[in-house]
Amino acid sequence: MDSSSLCLLFLTLCSADAFKHYEVYRCVFNSSDLEDIEYIYSKYHKKKEYMRFSSSLGKYVGYTEYGVKNAERANKDTSELSVRRAQKEAYCKHNIDIDYQTALSKS
């Protein structure tokens, strides 16, 4: 994406006994057109991304040994993939439309 891209970012944080896990949901976009939107769901452990779903790829990718195993498992789960793929329209498109309407009403 070029430098004019925008991004919505949401975090989910969990911590217990010094182990830190968090998930990041991102919507990267140039316009409110569904084709210009990329939904990215990343999972982190101790500040290191170990697994990511990208709507551009339509599947999970692992970045560590643990992440690769979990990505393989998640990619075999058709219901999990269906949920993630649907988030581009249900989650990103909905929020981006609100942001665009808010920005246009302010100008």
N, C-alpha and C positions, 0 to 999 in steps of 0.2 A: 504494500500500500504506500501511496505517496505521503508527503509531509502534510497534506491537507486533510488526511483522514482523522476522524474523531473516534473516541472510544468511550463506552460505558463500562464501568468496572464495579463489581460487587465481590465482597470477600465473605467467606465463612471460616471462622477461627475455632479451633479446639486445642486445649492443652491439658496434659495430665502427666505428673511425675517427670517434668522437664522434657517430655517428648512433645514437639509442636507439629501439628498437622493443620494445613489450611487449604481451601479450595478457592479458586478465582474464576469468576464468570465474566467474560469480556465480549463486547459487541464492537467490532471495528467496522466503520462505515464511512462512505463518502456521500451518500444520499439516503433517502428513505426507501429507495427501490430495493426490493428483496435481493436482487442479483448483486448489489453493491455492499451487502452485509456479510460479515464473517463472524460466526459464533465460535468462541474458544473457551473450553472448560479445562482448567489445569488443576492438578493435585500436587501439593508440596508436602515434604516432610523435612523438618529441620532446615528450612530455607532453600531446599533443593527440589526443583521440579522433577518429578519422577514419571508423570504420565499426563498426556494431553489429548483431548478430543478437539478436532478442528472441523467445522462444517465444510471447509474447502476440500478436505480429504474424505470426509464422511466416515471416519474411523478414529480409533485411539492409536496413539504412538507412545511407546515407552522410552524413557531416557536413562534408566538405570536397570540393573538386572531385575530388581523387584518390579519396576515399572513395565518392563517388557513382558514379564509373566502376567501381570494384571491387565495389560493392554490386550494380550492374546485372549485371555479369558473374557474380557468385556466385548471384544470384537466377535466372539462366538455367540454372545447373548443378543439375539435379534431384538428383544424388547428393550434392552438398554440402548442399543443403537437407534432404535425408533424414537425413543424419548429424547435423546441428545439431538438427533436431526430435526425434530419438531421444535426444539427450543429456538432455532434461528427465527422462525416466524412468530411463535407464541411469546417468546421472551424479548428478543431483540427488536423485532418489528414494532411490537406494542410500545416499548419504551422509547424507541427512536422517534416514532410518530408523535409521542407526547413532547419530546425535546424539540422537535422541529416546530410544532405548533406554538410552544412557549417562546421559542426564539423569534418566530415570525410575528407573533403578537406584540413583542417588545420593540420591533424595528419600525 
